[in-house]
Structures are given as structure tokens and as C-alpha cells.
Amino acid sequence: MAALESYSVKPSGMFPMTVRALDDHHLTLILNDAFTKGFWKNLDDNSAVEIRNPEGEVFSPPVKEFRS
């Protein structure tokens, strides 16, 4: 069984949240759900989402990338 990895996810203007996922693709599925049906569904499409992966790299895609 694969181990879950911890990602730090921080939408613009909010506190960071740790999301546990199998890999980047799994994280994208989790965030798609959060930004379309979940607790972050009301955020603006152009808001940045700071994501720190398990290797420490930081990415800041807009919310709309997770809503397609």
C-alpha cells in the first residue's frame, strides 16, 4: 500500500491546511472537490493557492486550475 504524503495548501488570505494525498494527481482531485463543492467553493477563480509539496517546492496556481 502506498503511503500518503503531506502537502501544505494555503488559499490567498486564509490559513494553511495540511492535505494528505498519494501524489500530485490525487491532490488535484481532492482540491477539485474542495474548490467546486467543498469549503472553498466561494473563492474567486483568480485567487492564488500556495501549495508546498513534500519536497519543499512551492507552487501558486490560481483556483480556476482546480475547477476544470
N, C-alpha and C positions, 0 to 999 in steps of 0.2 A: 504494500500500500504506500502511496506517495505521501510525503509529509507536506503539511500546509506551511506556507511562508507568510511572514508579516509584512504588510505594506502600510505606510502611513498615508492617509488620504485627507487633504485639507482643502475644502472648497473655500473660495475667496470670502473673507470676512467671518469665517466660522472656526471653531476649534478643530484640531486634527483628530482623526479617528483611526484606530488600527483595524485593518481589514485583513482577515486570513484567507488566502487563496492558494490553489495548487500551482498557478503560474500566471503570466500576464493575461492570457486569454480568459482564464477563469475570473480574474479580477475585473476584466472588461464586462463580462456577463453580470457580475454582482453589481457593478456601478451602473450598468444599463438599467437594471431593475430599480436601483435606488434613485436614479435621476428621472425615470419615467413613471414609476408607480409608488415609489417609496418616500422616505422622509425628506429627500432633496428635490422632489418633483417641481417645486415652485421657484427654483433658482433660475436666473436668466441664462439663456443659451451661451452668451459670450463671457460669462464668469469663468475665471481660471480655476482649475483644480490642481493643486500641488500634490504630486504623488512621489513618494520616496520608496524605491524598491528595496528588496533585501540586501542588495549590493551597495546601497547608499546613494545611487544615482537619483537625481531629482528631475521630474518632467512636469510641465504645467500646461496640459491641453485644455481647451475650452470645454464646458459642459456639453455643448452640442455634439461633440465627438462620441459621447456615450449614449446619445438618444437616437442614433440611427439604426 
